[in-house]
Amino acid sequence: MYQRTNNYPRRFGGRCDSAIYQGGCGSPRRRRRKHGRASYLAGLLLFAFVIQPAPAQETSPKPAKQVFKSSLFVPPDESQTPTAPAPPAPPTTPAAQTTTARRPITIADAVSIFLQQNLQLVAARYDIDTAEAERLTARLRPNPQLNVSTSGIPLALNGPLIKEQTYDYGVSQTVELGGKRGKRVAAADANAELARGVFETVVWQLTNDLKKKYYTALLAASLLKLAQENQKTFAETLQHTKELYEAGEIAGLELKRLEVEKLKFDTDVANSQRDYEVAVRDLRVTLGGDYQTTDIDVAGTLDYQPYEFSPDELRANALAARPDLKAAQLSERAANASIRLQNAQRIPDITVGAGVEQVPLGTNTFNVGVGITLPLFDRNQGERAKALIDRKRAQTQQQLITNQVSGDVDKALVAFELQKRRVELYRSGVLTKVDEIQNLTEFALKAGESSTLDLLDAIRTRRDTLASYYQALFDYQMSLLDLELATATPLQK
């Protein structure tokens, strides 16, 4: 955090605002000289106090880093080598002050919780369970059939009904021909593999979406911390201005301007607070589980780590790892298995039966029979045609995704390179310069050669520059995640 001295000696040659302050206006020249001498002596003392540790500071090649010790970003040194700043504490929020402490989670923690609790993934897993149940059904054989019948019952229902009737007892079994059972099992296995491939596609897409929401919350946290730092800096400046006004060093107009300017800093903090709370709650919904008990904060920083990728290697990895392409290939295999099954369905099954005929007061006999359906009209033409159409659809989808993979990788790689160049423009020295501008403006204010409004302008410049830099880091991470989505390969280290 910036180290500031509240008692800045300041002299103004302007006229006092009589409507605001009247005690120092219209005073004799002797009093004015007395005040001027006192201010001059105080300025010399403070200047000597500030300049005294200068030789020790000159030995340090990185003076800009001292200003950013507690910020989210540590500016690069003169060689602009990337450094990993220490993770900051979660931003102070009203919710955190009134409730129990939130649990800070990293992006790895978020992915782990997501894979266990997300309700969309839980629902998608049921499709795999359904496919496994269909595999059990496919292995089953037709059940045998038991037949019991009687004949010879008189229409008048008179006489000995039990002794005079003929009873038939039989058992029949359907025998599947054409290898239907084996082909049915193969089709069920292919559909189960397809269900797993679709589930992997869902996991791949939703996990990438989770990471983007995590970095959205991380950006909001960085901007909130920056807004709180600016608010604190402005509060110190406003307090110093009030002290100067009470001492008769400045006019009341400048104090009024600062009091109006305070609303902008407070509004910036309120807006950043709102964005952070909304982003964290959106992340809580995505993580799944019990929303009421999931009270979290994001941990980490928007750090920059350069990457170099080979386009050919990325395309090869994408063609080998994309879950949607694998699902399209599995869909074609399932369609081929369905074609073989539907072709086997046109072959009729036979039914084999055997039984006993019991004749009262006569000779009991055995009977054996075979039944078969004659495929004169229905030879499963419709289902066979549908299976062929499904295969053509799967082949077309596979070609479409193959072309789409190459396009996705090229677009994501171009966007990544542009975002990388954008971040490196900020790291080429701009961040250090805006910090130096604010430090020099503070020093000039202490020496009485600058105004408070100049310091506010320097603070706003640094705020806008750092906010733009955080946004550039966020866009860089988003482009990296888009590249991960296009290649289905983890790229972050």
C-alpha positions, 0 to 999 in steps of 0.5 A: 500500500502506498505510504503517504504523509498526511501533513504535506506543506503546501503554499498557494498564491491564489485568493481565498474563497471568502464564502467558505473560509474567512479567517485567513482572508484579508489578513495583513501582509505581516501575518501572511509572511509569518504563515509563509515562513512557517510553511517554508520551514516545515517544507524544509524539514519534511523535504529533509525527512523524505530525502534522507533515505534516498541513498538507501533507495537508490541501491534498489533497482526495483523501486516500483515494486515497493508500492505494490506490495499488497496489491494483486499485481507486482509490476515487472522489473526493468527486464520485464521478466514474468513473476508470480505475485503472492495470492492476496487475501479475499476482498472484504465484503459485507457478507463476509463481515456478517456471516461466517468466514468463507472458504477460499478455493483454487481453480483445482478445488473448484473443478474437483467440487464440480465433478462431484456435485454438479447436478447437470453431470449427475443427470448426464450420468443417468444416461450411462446407467440407462445404457448399462440397463439396456445391455442387461436386457440385450443379453436376455433370452426369450422366456418359455411358454407353458400351455394348459388347455381342456376340451370335451366340456358339454354345452349343457354343463351336466354330467361328470365334468371332470372325468369326461374332458380331455386335458392338454399340457405343453411347453414351448420355447422361441428359438432366435435365428440369424444371431439376433442375440449376439447382434443385439448385445453388440448393439447395446455395447455400442450404445453404452460406449456412445453414452459414455462418449456423450457424457465425456463431451458434457464434462468437457464443455461444462468444465471449461464453462466452470473455469471461465466463471471462476476467472470471472469471479477472480477478475471481479475480486481484482477490480474490487481490491483495486477500487478499495485501494483507490478509495483508501488513497483518496480518503488520505488525500481528502483528509490531508486537504481538509487539514490544509483548508483548516490551516488556511493553506488552500481555498474551499473550492478545491475541498468541494471538488474533492468531496464531490469526487469522493462519490466516484470512488465510493461508487466504484467500490460499490459497483465492484462489490456488486460484480464480485458478489454476483460472480461468486454466486454464479460460481456457487450455482455452477459448483452444485451441491447445497447452494445455501451451505456453499459459501466460498471465495476465489483464491489466486491471482490473474497471473500472466504466464507466456505459452508457445504452441505449435499449430500442427501439434494443436490440430493433431491433439484436437483430432485425437482428443476431442470428445465430440469427435469421438462421440461422432465416431462411436455414433457411426459404430453404433449405427453399424451395429444397429444395421446388423441387428435390423438385418437379422430381425428380418429372419423369422424365429421358430417356436418349438413346443412339446406336450401331453394330451390326457384323455379320460378313460383312454390312451394318453398321447404326446404331441410335438410341434414347430411354429414359424412366422412366414415373412410375406409382408413384414421383413423389417424394411422400415427399421433397416432403412432407419438404421442406414439413415442413422449411419449416413447421419453419423458419417456426415456429423463426423466429417462436419466435426472434423472440419470444425476441429481445425477451424476451432483450433485456428480461431482460438490460436489466433485469438490467443496470440493477439491477447498475448501480445496485448498483455505484453504491451502492458508489461513493456513498461507502462505499468511501472510508468503509471506508478512512477507518475503517481509517486512523482505527483505525490512528491511534487505535492509535498514540495508544493509544486503540484495540486491535489487535483493533479494527484487525483488525475494520477490516481485515476490514470493508474486505476484505469491502466491497472483495470485495463491490464486486469481485463487484458489478463482476463481476456488472455485466460479466456483465450487460453480456455478457448484453446483448451476447449478447441483442443480438449487438452489441458494447456494451463500449467 
